[in-house]
Amino acid sequence: MYYYLVRGLAGIVVRIIFDYRVEGSGRVPEKGPVILASNHGNGWDPLLLACSTSRPICFMAKIELFRQPILGWLMPRIKAFPVRRGTNDHQSIRRGLELLKQGEVLGIFPEGTRYRDGLDHEVFSGVAYFATKGDAPVIPVGIRIGKGVRPEARVRFGDSMVLDKNAGKTSQEALSEKTGLVMTAIRQLVRDTRPLPEGEAR
């Protein structure tokens, strides 16, 4: 209930502030586990992504947000769960796998934090771990926010990626390589400046 209420209000705000456009949201399956992996360059990214698909997204969010008075109450009610950045947080890993087992949509920003410089940064291999251990496809998402009084906010969904869980198993090297493939797809979506196809933009 809270998720849909917050998303509905966020959708109104997003459409007022931005020239909001979405491409390829139909690539998100209507049911079953799936991971949405996106770049993270702006604080608006989670709301833009949540408004871009009809399915609720369970976001991994830094634990500091859960310690704030209002956000700490709200975050669990909108399907977010905490992660301790910079550590091997077994509790958040278990929670993420549980959600995928339940057929939920898991939202992950592999870069771990916001980067506004548009450059490539080190990414964390959690997305590949969840995909292989949770037997879930990954859909790369590129979010691009322009400049101006009412900037364009564009969300592009890429093709579904199934990471081979047998190749290289779950060694850190293999997970890093698979995460690199996902990030390459994300960056291509962000850097693609072609106009949105007719019928796919909204």
Long-range contacts (C-beta under 8 A, 24 or more apart in sequence): 2-74, 2-77, 2-78, 3-56, 3-77, 3-78, 3-79, 4-56, 6-74, 6-78, 7-50, 7-51, 7-56, 7-78, 10-47, 10-50, 10-51, 11-51, 13-47, 14-44, 14-47, 14-48, 14-51, 14-153, 17-150, 18-44, 18-48, 18-145, 18-150, 18-151, 18-152, 18-153, 19-150, 19-151, 19-152, 19-153, 20-48, 20-51, 20-152, 20-153, 21-152, 21-153, 21-154, 21-155, 21-196, 21-201, 21-202, 22-52, 22-154, 22-155, 22-156, 22-157, 22-200, 22-201, 22-202, 23-154, 23-155, 23-156, 23-157, 23-196, 23-197, 23-200, 23-201, 24-156, 24-157, 24-158, 24-200, 25-52, 25-53, 25-155, 25-157, 27-139, 27-157, 27-158, 27-159, 27-160, 28-53, 28-55, 28-105, 28-139, 28-157, 29-137, 29-160, 30-55, 31-103, 32-103, 33-99, 33-100, 33-101, 33-102, 33-103, 33-104, 33-105, 33-106, 33-134, 33-135, 33-136, 34-105, 34-106, 34-136, 34-137, 34-138, 34-139, 34-160, 35-100, 35-105, 35-106, 35-107, 35-108, 35-127, 35-130, 35-131, 35-134, 35-136, 35-137, 35-138, 35-139, 36-105, 36-106, 36-107, 36-108, 36-138, 36-139, 36-141, 37-108, 37-109, 37-110, 37-127, 37-138, 37-139, 37-140, 37-141, 37-182, 37-186, 38-107, 38-108, 38-109, 38-140, 38-141, 38-142, 38-143, 38-186, 39-109, 39-111, 39-141, 39-142, 39-143, 39-186, 39-187, 39-190, 40-109, 40-111, 40-112, 40-113, 40-114, 40-115, 40-143, 41-114, 41-115, 41-116, 41-118, 41-143, 41-145, 42-114, 42-116, 42-143, 42-145, 43-114, 44-145, 44-153, 45-109, 45-114, 45-143, 46-107, 48-143, 48-145, 48-153, 48-155, 49-107, 49-141, 49-143, 49-155, 50-107, 52-141, 52-155, 52-157, 53-105, 53-157, 55-105, 56-104, 56-105, 57-105, 57-106, 57-107, 58-96, 58-99, 58-104, 58-105, 58-106, 58-107, 59-107, 59-108, 60-92, 60-96, 60-106, 60-107, 60-108, 60-109, 60-126, 62-113, 79-104, 85-112, 85-113, 93-126, 93-129, 93-130, 96-126, 96-130, 96-134, 97-130, 97-133, 97-134, 100-130, 100-134, 100-135, 100-136, 101-134, 106-130, 106-134, 106-136, 110-179, 110-182, 110-183, 110-186, 120-183, 120-187, 123-179, 123-180, 123-183, 124-179, 125-172, 125-175, 125-176, 125-178, 125-179, 126-179, 127-179, 127-182, 128-163, 128-174, 128-175, 128-176, 128-178, 128-179, 128-182, 129-170, 129-175, 131-161, 131-163, 131-165, 131-178, 132-163, 132-165, 132-170, 132-175, 132-178, 133-165, 133-170, 135-165, 137-161, 137-162, 138-162, 138-163, 138-182, 140-182, 140-185, 140-186, 140-189, 141-186, 141-189, 142-186, 142-187, 142-188, 142-189, 142-190, 142-191, 142-192, 143-190, 144-190, 154-196, 156-189, 156-190, 156-192, 156-196, 157-189, 158-185, 158-186, 158-188, 158-189, 159-185, 161-185
